[in-house]
Amino acid sequence: MNSLVVYFSKFGNTQRVAEAIAEEIESVGPVRLLSSDRLNASDLENVDLVVMGSPTHRMNLPEVVRPIFERLPKRILRGKPIAAFDTSYKMSPILARFTAAKKLAQKLRKLGGSRIIAPETFHVIGREGPLYDGEIERASTWAKTILERLDGKGDK
Ligand SMILES: Cc1cc2nc3c(=O)[nH]c(=O)nc-3n(C[C@H](O)[C@H](O)[C@H](O)COP(=O)(O)O)c2cc1C
């Protein structure tokens, strides 16, 4: 199974989560870890799983991440399993509805991707981090769940 983990990270926290996820997924095959500013349509060919992560900025996707989706062909992820995560502060349940992970999942589904797991948020203590204790472990567990679900679906 070939996987792609794409991330944007301003201060390095989302990158650390992306690395932990990639490390876990590597147990079942090659993983490419790619910064979102370098993502092109060709990176999405021949991949069996796409995981994407970003920080939440102003209760939304960071502005730099939004144009990425516009340069990808429609339906390029047709039928491919997708998973999305973000990093953010611990927010009240009402504000926690507005996360970058949810927006990313919507964008990936619009490209034809098939959601394999609910969007997940990993929490930072302050604007520049660090992540709360245990968040890297939680990211590894989240990635394990993705693999279990892929396995359950009978995918490679
Ligand atoms: C411009 C800006 C806006 C932000 N807006 C939010 C927000 O609306 N909600 C939130 O929980 N965190 C917000 N944050 C905190 C980020 O989520 C935090 O910086 C991020 O998780 C750190 O990840 P990174 O190290 O990968 O950049 C904001 C940070 C910046 C820089």
Ligand as a Chemical Component Dictionary entry (heavy atoms), coordinates in Angstrom:
data_LIG
# 
_chem_comp.id                   LIG 
_chem_comp.type                 NON-POLYMER 
_chem_comp.pdbx_formal_charge   0 
_chem_comp.three_letter_code    LIG 
# 
loop_
_chem_comp_atom.comp_id 
_chem_comp_atom.atom_id 
_chem_comp_atom.alt_atom_id 
_chem_comp_atom.type_symbol 
_chem_comp_atom.charge 
_chem_comp_atom.model_Cartn_x 
_chem_comp_atom.model_Cartn_y 
_chem_comp_atom.model_Cartn_z 
_chem_comp_atom.pdbx_ordinal 
LIG C1  C1  C 0 -3.352 33.291 12.416 1  
LIG C2  C2  C 0 -3.713 32.186 13.406 2  
LIG C3  C3  C 0 -5.052 31.944 13.688 3  
LIG C4  C4  C 0 -5.396 30.924 14.601 4  
LIG N1  N1  N 0 -6.716 30.668 14.824 5  
LIG C5  C5  C 0 -7.060 29.636 15.643 6  
LIG C6  C6  C 0 -8.432 29.290 15.834 7  
LIG O1  O1  O 0 -9.348 29.878 15.288 8  
LIG N2  N2  N 0 -8.710 28.250 16.673 9  
LIG C7  C7  C 0 -7.734 27.554 17.313 10 
LIG O2  O2  O 0 -8.053 26.639 18.050 11 
LIG N3  N3  N 0 -6.422 27.853 17.137 12 
LIG C8  C8  C 0 -6.076 28.874 16.319 13 
LIG N4  N4  N 0 -4.743 29.178 16.127 14 
LIG C9  C9  C 0 -3.719 28.369 16.803 15 
LIG C10 C10 C 0 -3.209 27.327 15.838 16 
LIG O3  O3  O 0 -4.140 26.293 15.711 17 
LIG C11 C11 C 0 -1.820 26.832 16.280 18 
LIG O4  O4  O 0 -0.939 27.877 15.976 19 
LIG C12 C12 C 0 -1.434 25.575 15.515 20 
LIG O5  O5  O 0 -2.128 24.459 16.039 21 
LIG C13 C13 C 0 0.034  25.303 15.593 22 
LIG O6  O6  O 0 0.311  24.382 14.567 23 
LIG P1  P1  P 0 1.625  24.533 13.686 24 
LIG O7  O7  O 0 2.769  24.517 14.653 25 
LIG O8  O8  O 0 1.632  23.343 12.806 26 
LIG O9  O9  O 0 1.539  25.809 12.922 27 
LIG C14 C14 C 0 -4.373 30.181 15.245 28 
LIG C15 C15 C 0 -3.029 30.446 14.953 29 
LIG C16 C16 C 0 -2.685 31.433 14.033 30 
LIG C17 C17 C 0 -1.231 31.679 13.722 31 
# 
loop_
_chem_comp_bond.comp_id 
_chem_comp_bond.atom_id_1 
_chem_comp_bond.atom_id_2 
_chem_comp_bond.value_order 
_chem_comp_bond.pdbx_ordinal 
LIG C1  C2  SING 1  
LIG C2  C3  SING 2  
LIG C2  C16 DOUB 3  
LIG C3  C4  DOUB 4  
LIG C4  N1  SING 5  
LIG C4  C14 SING 6  
LIG N1  C5  DOUB 7  
LIG C5  C6  SING 8  
LIG C5  C8  SING 9  
LIG C6  O1  DOUB 10 
LIG C6  N2  SING 11 
LIG N2  C7  SING 12 
LIG C7  O2  DOUB 13 
LIG C7  N3  SING 14 
LIG N3  C8  DOUB 15 
LIG C8  N4  SING 16 
LIG N4  C9  SING 17 
LIG N4  C14 SING 18 
LIG C9  C10 SING 19 
LIG C10 O3  SING 20 
LIG C10 C11 SING 21 
LIG C11 O4  SING 22 
LIG C11 C12 SING 23 
LIG C12 O5  SING 24 
LIG C12 C13 SING 25 
LIG C13 O6  SING 26 
LIG O6  P1  SING 27 
LIG P1  O7  DOUB 28 
LIG P1  O8  SING 29 
LIG P1  O9  SING 30 
LIG C14 C15 DOUB 31 
LIG C15 C16 SING 32 
LIG C16 C17 SING 33 
# 
